[in-house]
Amino acid sequence: MSTNNAGFNTRAVHAGQAFEPRTGAVVPPLHFSSTYAQDGIGGLRDGYEYGRGGNPTRDALQEQLAALEGGTHAFSFSSGLAAEDSLIRAVARSGDHIVLGNDAYGGTYRLINRVLGEWGIGNTPVDMSNLEAVSAAVDENKTRIVWVETPSNPMMKITDIEALAKIAHDAGALLVVDNTFASPYLQTPLALGADVVVHSTTKYIGGHSDVVGGAIVVKDAELAEKIGFVQFAVGAVSGPMDAFLTTRGLKTLGVRMDRHSENAQAVAEWLQGRPEVEAVLYPGLPSHPGHELAAKQMKKFGGMISVQFKGGEAAARKVAESTTVFTLAESLGGIESLMNYPSEMTHASVKGTELAVPVNLIRLSCGIEDVEDLIADLAQAISNISG
């Protein structure tokens, strides 16, 4: 069926998912083959030659991702960082420059600063919610990428995508939006002027904490050709089973994000009233400095919350190690609730830099459990602070 004008959930279920014509199987078959028979030399069937260059299961996922982000081309990778690396290789060279958020995901900063920095690509971290600071950091002669997470990880800052796109484009740069926290259900950066969307599909898109992957989505054919070449030439593609699991998760993204958002809103409002809490960082709260902007460019506010405690590092660590429904673990966006202490976990690589995360902060990924159980779990964990 055509899904061009269909709603989000219809596209999620049907884009790239036509039934198998021979048997009528409603779930497309999983293609494990690493190579494909040719009808004579160069006689490729539907363009398939070798698994690195193309796989029907991966292609179906890529069609699904493009449909949901409002792009024309999507590329699926073995991890979010593999996607980011391939994107930067496609558009930047030695001597070029990247402006990125000063609270970017630690792995992104490590890739840009410590790996690609060794190859001569410079970077300037800046508060992306401060548009004047972003403008000042952009070098019209060198900046090729302005890179933003909104909401950001883990400080939950909100950035005006449309305004940032203008700054980037005026300088001849691309605006890249890491849309992992919001997902395409809550936010579509390409429609707001961004050039590229990147995802760790490990998170909300996969949604079940059982597959690692990454994705890039674009609208420009010339840019897509460059990215597709690097995907093929470097080869950090998603395997067929990973692509299949990601597709299966993506089909229920909308209904899951509704529940994640509802649970997080209730948890954030409850946390805001606790005397032990110094700050609740959640864009769904009217007290959040980015609340109005988030309401404008997001459908809902998502499932991620960061919390800072008055008792400092000791209090944050105590809470992180005391929950029973929230699991202390890396990652986010799964159906189960996860607790993270970023300073020593996801953002340990930026300790001692301006991207360092406050030591009194924990990050919550609210799952789809009954919200009463999530709140009860946090209540008992917080009660241990003075215990």
URPEQUI-V569700 format. One record per residue. N is the residue number from 1. PSI is psi in whole degrees, -180 to 180 (* if undefined). BURIAL is # if it has 9 or more other C-alpha atoms within 8 Angstrom, else .. Layout:
((N,PSI,BURIAL) (N,PSI,BURIAL))
This chain:
((1,153,.) (2,132,.) (3,13,#) (4,-42,.) (5,13,.) (6,163,.) (7,171,.) (8,-51,#) (9,-32,#) (10,-44,#) (11,-40,#) (12,-37,#) (13,-35,#) (14,-24,#) (15,124,#) (16,11,#) (17,38,#) (18,144,#) (19,154,#) (20,122,#) (21,-30,.) (22,-46,.) (23,-18,.) (24,10,.) (25,127,#) (26,-20,.) (27,120,.) (28,142,#) (29,152,.) (30,121,.) (31,110,.) (32,-12,.) (33,137,.) (34,-15,.) (35,167,.) (36,136,#) (37,142,.) (38,141,#) (39,77,.) (40,164,.) (41,121,.) (42,4,.) (43,81,.) (44,142,#) (45,115,#) (46,25,.) (47,4,.) (48,130,#) (49,-49,#) (50,145,#) (51,-29,#) (52,-36,#) (53,-28,#) (54,145,#) (55,132,#) (56,-35,.) (57,-41,#) (58,-41,#) (59,-39,#) (60,-42,#) (61,-42,#) (62,-38,#) (63,-41,#) (64,-46,#) (65,-44,#) (66,-41,#) (67,-37,#) (68,-30,#) (69,-3,#) (70,28,#) (71,176,#) (72,-22,#) (73,138,#) (74,152,#) (75,130,#) (76,134,#) (77,172,#) (78,-17,#) (79,167,#) (80,-41,#) (81,-33,#) (82,-39,#) (83,-46,#) (84,-43,#) (85,-45,#) (86,-39,#) (87,-48,#) (88,-40,.) (89,-32,#) (90,-29,#) (91,-10,.) (92,151,#) (93,171,.) (94,133,.) (95,-14,.) (96,176,#) (97,144,#) (98,132,#) (99,127,#) (100,166,#) (101,144,#) (102,7,#) (103,35,#) (104,159,#) (105,135,#) (106,-36,#) (107,-36,#) (108,-46,#) (109,-40,#) (110,-44,#) (111,-49,#) (112,-44,#) (113,-47,#) (114,-30,#) (115,-61,#) (116,-24,#) (117,-33,#) (118,-18,.) (119,12,.) (120,13,#) (121,118,#) (122,168,#) (123,153,#) (124,113,#) (125,140,#) (126,157,#) (127,106,#) (128,-18,#) (129,-10,.) (130,95,.) (131,-32,#) (132,-40,.) (133,-38,#) (134,-47,#) (135,-41,.) (136,-29,.) (137,-22,#) (138,130,#) (139,112,#) (140,-22,.) (141,-19,.) (142,-32,.) (143,122,#) (144,-24,#) (145,134,#) (146,122,#) (147,124,#) (148,145,#) (149,129,#) (150,114,#) (151,150,#) (152,161,#) (153,114,#) (154,12,#) (155,-4,#) (156,34,#) (157,148,#) (158,132,#) (159,142,#) (160,104,.) (161,-43,#) (162,-45,#) (163,-38,.) (164,-36,#) (165,-41,#) (166,-43,#) (167,-47,#) (168,-47,#) (169,-35,#) (170,-26,.) (171,3,#) (172,21,#) (173,164,#) (174,142,#) (175,119,#) (176,126,#) (177,121,#) (178,109,#) (179,20,#) (180,-47,#) (181,-40,#) (182,-41,#) (183,158,#) (184,-15,#) (185,-37,#) (186,-23,#) (187,136,#) (188,89,#) (189,-33,#) (190,-34,#) (191,-17,.) (192,6,#) (193,-5,#) (194,153,#) (195,-32,#) (196,140,#) (197,134,#) (198,152,#) (199,144,#) (200,102,#) (201,-9,#) (202,-31,#) (203,-119,#) (204,-34,#) (205,-50,#) (206,-51,#) (207,-2,#) (208,13,#) (209,35,#) (210,11,.) (211,141,#) (212,135,#) (213,171,#) (214,165,#) (215,153,#) (216,137,#) (217,134,#) (218,169,#) (219,-18,#) (220,126,#) (221,-39,.) (222,-42,.) (223,-40,.) (224,-39,#) (225,-41,.) (226,-45,#) (227,-42,#) (228,-36,#) (229,-45,.) (230,-41,#) (231,-46,#) (232,-45,#) (233,-36,.) (234,-39,.) (235,18,#) (236,54,#) (237,159,#) (238,141,#) (239,164,.) (240,-40,#) (241,-41,.) (242,-43,#) (243,-41,#) (244,-47,#) (245,-37,#) (246,-43,#) (247,-44,#) (248,-42,#) (249,-41,#) (250,-29,#) (251,-26,#) (252,15,#) (253,-46,#) (254,-49,#) (255,-33,.) (256,-43,#) (257,-33,#) (258,-46,#) (259,-43,#) (260,-46,#) (261,-43,#) (262,-45,#) (263,-44,#) (264,-39,#) (265,-45,#) (266,-42,#) (267,-43,#) (268,-43,#) (269,-37,#) (270,-45,#) (271,-35,#) (272,-24,#) (273,2,.) (274,133,.) (275,-22,.) (276,-13,.) (277,130,#) (278,-42,#) (279,144,.) (280,119,#) (281,97,#) (282,122,#) (283,-13,#) (284,-9,#) (285,132,#) (286,-24,.) (287,-15,.) (288,132,#) (289,-20,.) (290,14,#) (291,-49,#) (292,-40,.) (293,-43,#) (294,-41,#) (295,-29,#) (296,-41,.) (297,3,.) (298,148,#) (299,-45,#) (300,-174,#) (301,1,#) (302,-179,#) (303,7,#) (304,134,#) (305,139,#) (306,143,#) (307,134,#) (308,139,#) (309,142,#) (310,-29,#) (311,7,#) (312,-155,#) (313,-42,#) (314,-42,.) (315,-45,#) (316,-45,#) (317,-40,#) (318,-45,#) (319,-44,#) (320,-30,#) (321,10,.) (322,-4,#) (323,158,#) (324,-30,.) (325,-48,.) (326,127,#) (327,130,#) (328,111,#) (329,158,.) (330,170,#) (331,-175,.) (332,173,#) (333,6,#) (334,172,#) (335,-22,#) (336,150,#) (337,135,#) (338,147,#) (339,137,#) (340,141,#) (341,90,#) (342,-37,#) (343,-33,#) (344,0,.) (345,-97,#) (346,-26,#) (347,22,#) (348,-28,#) (349,-12,.) (350,12,#) (351,138,#) (352,0,.) (353,177,.) (354,-10,.) (355,3,#) (356,142,#) (357,139,#) (358,139,.) (359,-10,.) (360,16,#) (361,137,#) (362,153,#) (363,131,#) (364,132,#) (365,104,#) (366,122,#) (367,-157,#) (368,16,#) (369,176,#) (370,127,.) (371,-29,#) (372,-35,.) (373,-34,#) (374,-45,#) (375,-41,#) (376,-39,.) (377,-43,#) (378,-36,#) (379,-44,.) (380,-33,#) (381,-43,#) (382,-32,#) (383,-17,.) (384,-9,#) (385,-44,#) (386,5,.) (387,*,.))
